[in-house]
Amino acid sequence: MNKHRMNKELSSFAARLRFAPARQAQGNEFDRLALELFALQFKNNTAYRIICQALGLTPEVVEHWTRIPAVPTSAFKELELSCIPPEERTAVFHSSGTTEQKPSRHFHNAESLAIYEASLWASFEQHIFDSRFTIHDSRLVCLTPPPAQAPHSSLVHMFETVRRKLGASESAFVGQIGADGVWTLDFDAVLAALNSSLVTRHSSLLLGTAFSFVHLLDYLVERDLRVELPAGSRVMETGGYKNRSRSMPKAELHALITERLGVSPENITCEYGMSELSSQAYDSVTSGEWRVARNKNSRHPSPVTRHFSFPPWANVQIISPETGREVAEGKTGLIRIFDLANVFSVAAIQTEDLGIRRGDGFELIGRAQLSEPRGCSLMTV
């Protein structure tokens, strides 16, 4: 009975969340919600409660959301950090990594997946669609395997959610899983989808990992192919390169996307997310990149600064690994995220990614030394 009552409290909290970008869950309101969620997760998440008690940080003594204990992503590999009883779990997202690595696990049920989908769609819609690019005039192309081949990928689930929202066909997924478990592209399917956009003159929306775009662009360059997608076409890229393709600076990658796919640089968006979270960050671009990227003959674009920010229901801190305290503006540290949409897991997540504090957002630097390579492009089944 007590467990049932507590779960009802979590469900009630979830029902009160409103995933609307215009609604600012900031300041005192964010602090109030964060402390309430911390108390609920302390009661319902056994592994998390043990961690908090060992640190001496319980709901009775924590007075501000910035003091709520953050769990490192590596802990999700060894511990079941979930408020959902084992018999009620219907899905699990695994972290990306090489096949030799033990993945993190983020357990879900129908209710937590509904929260995840509501959160991701609100942010995605805000950052991808506008008056020039609407839901109804876009053709979706996902450079990942379909959900049936990658059931534990949060990224693929995200893309499937977008596909359903857009009413796109299942053929939108043009990736596949190789015999070694590595994600690859069906280049014939990719070109067929892109050429279909040329025939119908519908704008294309290409979603994929950075490494998948590198593979696609290398294929086009090797064959001296260019696809001038209809005006307004958009690209969203995410994840890293580790062990799956050559690395490429963002400015160079985006310049090649413009050169080979005809997508204007202002229509290229970067996303930052991970399997342990339910919300994603999107970037904004500083001056200079668009001018450089329009020069299709430039093989050495100037460095670009892209600042990421989370939606109002998630806050980010940049933490010094030496002191554990938040760094000053313009300083580098580890990215820590408090995600209110992580209702049934742990809201405070300590990543192994480095960032520079930029106002309420951050500039992504990369992985901390000695941490395992990750990036959605490394997902295994």
C-alpha positions in Angstrom: 0.0 0.0 0.0 2.8 2.4 0.9 4.6 1.8 -2.4 1.3 2.3 -4.3 0.8 5.6 -2.5 4.3 6.8 -3.3 3.9 5.9 -7.0 0.7 7.9 -7.1 2.7 10.8 -5.7 5.2 10.5 -8.6 2.4 10.2 -11.1 0.8 13.3 -9.6 4.1 15.2 -9.9 4.4 14.1 -13.6 0.9 15.3 -14.3 1.7 18.8 -13.0 4.6 19.2 -15.4 3.9 21.3 -18.4 6.3 20.8 -21.3 5.8 24.1 -23.0 8.9 26.2 -23.9 7.0 29.4 -23.1 6.4 28.3 -19.6 9.4 29.3 -17.5 10.0 26.8 -14.7 12.7 29.0 -13.3 13.9 30.6 -10.1 11.8 29.8 -7.0 9.4 27.6 -9.0 12.1 25.4 -10.4 13.7 25.2 -6.9 10.3 24.2 -5.4 9.7 21.5 -8.0 13.2 20.2 -7.8 13.1 19.8 -4.0 9.7 18.1 -4.2 11.0 15.7 -6.8 14.1 15.0 -4.8 12.0 14.0 -1.8 9.9 11.7 -3.9 12.9 10.0 -5.5 14.6 9.7 -2.2 11.6 7.6 -1.0 11.1 5.6 -4.1 14.6 5.0 -5.5 16.4 2.6 -3.1 19.8 2.9 -4.8 19.6 6.6 -5.0 18.5 6.9 -1.3 21.6 4.9 -0.2 23.9 7.2 -2.2 22.2 10.3 -0.6 22.4 8.9 2.9 26.1 8.1 2.5 26.7 11.7 1.5 24.6 13.0 4.4 22.4 14.8 1.9 18.8 14.0 2.6 15.5 16.0 1.9 15.7 17.2 5.5 19.0 19.0 5.0 19.0 20.0 1.3 17.5 23.5 1.0 18.3 24.3 -2.7 18.2 22.3 -5.9 21.9 23.0 -6.5 22.7 20.9 -3.4 20.7 17.8 -4.5 23.1 14.9 -5.0 23.9 14.2 -8.6 24.5 10.6 -9.7 27.4 10.0 -12.2 26.3 8.4 -15.4 28.7 5.5 -14.7 26.5 4.5 -11.7 23.7 3.6 -14.1 25.9 0.7 -15.3 26.0 -1.0 -11.9 22.9 0.2 -10.0 19.2 0.1 -10.9 18.5 3.8 -10.4 14.8 3.6 -10.9 11.6 4.4 -9.0 9.8 1.8 -11.2 9.4 -1.6 -9.7 11.1 -4.4 -11.8 7.7 -6.0 -12.7 6.4 -2.7 -14.1 9.4 -1.9 -16.4 8.5 -2.3 -20.0 11.5 -0.7 -21.7 15.1 0.2 -21.1 17.5 2.6 -22.8 21.1 1.8 -22.9 24.0 4.2 -23.1 26.1 4.2 -26.2 29.6 2.9 -26.2 31.8 0.2 -27.7 30.7 -3.4 -27.6 33.3 -4.1 -24.9 31.7 -1.6 -22.5 28.9 -2.3 -20.0 26.0 0.1 -20.9 24.1 2.4 -18.5 20.5 1.5 -18.1 17.5 3.9 -17.9 14.3 1.9 -17.1 10.9 3.0 -18.3 7.3 2.1 -18.3 4.4 3.6 -20.3 4.1 6.6 -18.0 7.8 7.5 -18.0 8.0 7.1 -21.8 5.0 9.4 -22.2 6.9 12.1 -20.2 10.0 11.5 -22.3 8.1 11.9 -25.5 6.3 15.0 -24.3 9.6 16.6 -23.2 11.5 15.8 -26.4 8.8 16.9 -28.7 8.2 20.3 -27.1 11.9 21.1 -27.4 12.3 19.6 -30.9 9.3 21.4 -32.3 10.6 24.7 -30.9 14.1 24.4 -32.3 13.3 22.8 -35.7 10.0 24.2 -36.9 9.2 27.8 -37.6 7.2 29.8 -40.1 9.5 28.7 -42.9 9.6 25.0 -42.1 6.4 23.5 -40.8 5.3 20.0 -39.8 3.1 19.5 -42.8 5.6 20.2 -45.6 8.6 18.1 -44.4 9.9 14.8 -45.6 11.7 12.9 -42.8 15.0 11.0 -43.3 16.5 9.3 -40.2 20.2 8.2 -40.6 19.7 5.4 -37.9 18.4 1.9 -37.9 14.6 1.5 -37.3 13.3 0.9 -33.8 12.9 -2.8 -34.3 16.7 -3.1 -34.8 17.7 -0.7 -32.0 15.0 -1.1 -29.2 17.4 0.1 -26.5 18.4 3.4 -28.2 16.9 6.5 -26.7 17.9 8.4 -29.8 16.1 6.0 -32.1 13.0 6.2 -29.8 13.3 10.0 -30.1 13.4 9.8 -33.9 10.4 7.3 -33.9 8.5 9.8 -31.8 9.2 12.5 -34.3 8.2 10.2 -37.1 4.8 9.5 -35.5 4.2 13.2 -34.9 5.0 14.0 -38.5 2.9 11.1 -39.8 6.0 9.9 -41.9 6.3 6.4 -43.2 8.4 3.8 -41.5 10.8 4.0 -44.5 12.1 7.2 -43.0 14.8 5.1 -41.2 17.6 4.5 -43.7 20.2 3.0 -41.3 20.9 -0.6 -40.4 22.8 -2.7 -37.9 25.9 -4.5 -39.3 26.9 -8.0 -38.3 29.3 -6.5 -35.8 26.5 -4.5 -34.1 27.7 -1.2 -35.6 25.3 1.2 -37.2 25.7 1.7 -40.9 23.8 3.4 -43.7 21.9 2.0 -46.6 23.2 4.5 -49.1 20.7 3.5 -51.8 17.9 4.1 -49.4 19.4 7.4 -48.4 19.7 8.7 -52.0 16.2 7.4 -52.8 14.7 9.4 -50.0 16.7 12.5 -50.8 15.8 12.3 -54.5 12.1 11.8 -53.6 12.3 15.2 -51.9 13.7 16.7 -55.1 10.8 15.3 -57.1 8.0 16.4 -54.7 9.8 19.6 -53.8 9.0 19.0 -50.2 11.6 20.2 -47.7 13.7 17.4 -46.1 14.4 17.0 -42.4 17.6 14.9 -41.9 18.2 13.5 -38.4 21.3 11.6 -37.5 24.5 11.2 -35.5 27.6 13.2 -36.5 29.4 10.0 -37.6 26.5 9.0 -39.8 26.7 12.4 -41.6 30.4 11.9 -42.1 29.8 8.5 -43.7 27.1 9.9 -45.9 29.3 12.9 -46.9 32.3 10.7 -47.6 30.2 8.6 -49.8 29.0 11.6 -51.8 32.5 13.1 -52.0 34.0 9.8 -53.3 31.4 9.7 -56.1 31.4 13.4 -56.7 27.7 13.6 -55.9 25.7 16.6 -54.8 22.1 16.8 -53.8 20.5 20.2 -53.8 17.7 19.7 -51.3 14.7 22.0 -51.6 14.9 25.4 -49.9 14.2 25.2 -46.2 15.5 21.7 -45.7 16.9 21.1 -42.3 19.5 19.0 -40.5 19.8 17.9 -36.9 23.0 16.2 -35.9 24.0 14.8 -32.5 26.5 12.5 -30.8 30.2 12.0 -31.4 32.7 10.2 -33.7 34.5 7.9 -31.3 35.7 4.7 -33.1 33.1 4.9 -35.8 34.4 7.5 -38.3 37.1 10.1 -38.6 36.6 13.2 -36.4 35.7 16.5 -38.0 35.4 20.0 -36.6 31.8 21.1 -36.5 32.4 24.0 -38.9 33.9 21.7 -41.5 31.1 19.1 -41.1 28.4 21.7 -41.5 30.2 23.3 -44.5 30.2 19.9 -46.2 26.5 19.4 -45.4 25.9 22.7 -47.1 28.2 21.9 -50.0 26.9 18.3 -50.7 23.3 18.4 -49.5 22.4 22.1 -50.2 21.2 22.7 -46.6 21.9 26.3 -45.6 24.0 26.6 -42.5 21.4 28.5 -40.5 19.2 25.4 -40.9 21.7 23.0 -39.3 21.1 22.4 -35.6 23.1 20.5 -33.0 21.4 18.5 -30.2 22.9 17.2 -27.0 21.3 14.4 -25.0 22.0 11.0 -23.4 20.1 7.9 -22.4 20.1 8.8 -18.7 18.1 12.0 -19.4 14.6 12.7 -20.6 15.3 16.2 -22.0 17.7 17.5 -24.6 19.7 20.6 -25.2 19.9 22.5 -28.5 22.5 24.9 -29.7 22.5 28.5 -30.9 25.2 29.8 -33.2 27.5 32.8 -32.6 28.2 35.2 -35.5 30.6 34.1 -38.2 29.7 30.5 -39.0 27.0 31.2 -41.5 29.2 33.6 -43.5 32.1 31.0 -43.6 29.9 28.0 -44.4 28.3 29.8 -47.4 31.7 29.8 -49.0 31.5 26.3 -50.5 35.1 26.3 -51.6 36.4 26.8 -48.1 38.1 23.6 -46.9 39.3 25.2 -43.6 36.3 27.0 -42.0 37.0 29.2 -39.0 36.3 27.8 -35.6 32.7 28.1 -34.4 31.3 28.6 -31.0 27.9 26.9 -30.5 26.1 27.4 -27.2 23.7 24.7 -25.9 20.8 25.4 -23.6 18.2 23.1 -22.0 14.4 23.7 -21.9 12.9 25.5 -18.8 12.3 22.2 -17.0 16.0 21.4 -16.9 18.9 23.3 -15.5 22.6 22.9 -16.1 25.7 23.6 -14.0 29.3 23.5 -15.0 31.2 21.9 -12.1 34.9 22.0 -11.2 36.2 18.4 -10.9 38.7 19.7 -8.3 36.4 21.5 -6.0 32.9 20.2 -6.9 31.7 23.8 -7.1 30.1 25.6 -10.0 32.7 27.5 -12.1 32.6 31.1 -13.1 31.4 32.4 -16.5 33.7 31.4 -19.3 35.4 28.7 -17.2 35.6 24.9 -18.0 34.2 22.1 -16.0 32.1 19.0 -16.0 28.5 19.3 -17.1 25.8 18.5 -14.5 22.1 18.5 -15.4 19.0 18.6 -13.3 16.1 17.3 -15.4 12.6 17.6 -13.9 11.4 15.3 -16.7 13.4 12.4 -15.2 10.5 11.8 -12.8 10.8 8.0 -12.4 14.6 7.8 -12.3 17.1 10.4 -10.9 16.8 14.0 -11.8 20.4 15.1 -11.0 22.9 13.6 -13.4 26.7 14.2 -13.4 28.0 13.7 -16.9 31.6 13.0 -18.0 31.4 15.7 -20.6 33.3 19.0 -20.4 31.7 22.3 -21.1 32.4 26.0 -20.8 29.8 28.0 -18.8 28.0 30.5 -21.1 25.3 32.2 -19.2 22.5 29.8 -18.5 23.9 27.4 -21.1 27.2 25.9 -22.1 29.7 25.4 -24.9 30.4 21.7 -25.3 34.1 20.8 -25.3 34.1 17.0 -25.4 34.7 14.1 -23.1 36.8 14.3 -20.0 40.1 12.4 -20.1 40.1 8.7 -19.1 36.3 8.5 -19.6 34.8 5.9 -22.0 34.0 7.0 -25.5 30.3 7.6 -26.0 27.9 9.2 -28.5 24.6 7.9 -29.7 26.4 6.7 -32.9 28.1 4.0 -30.8 24.9 2.3 -29.7 24.8 -1.5 -29.7 21.8 -3.8 -29.6 
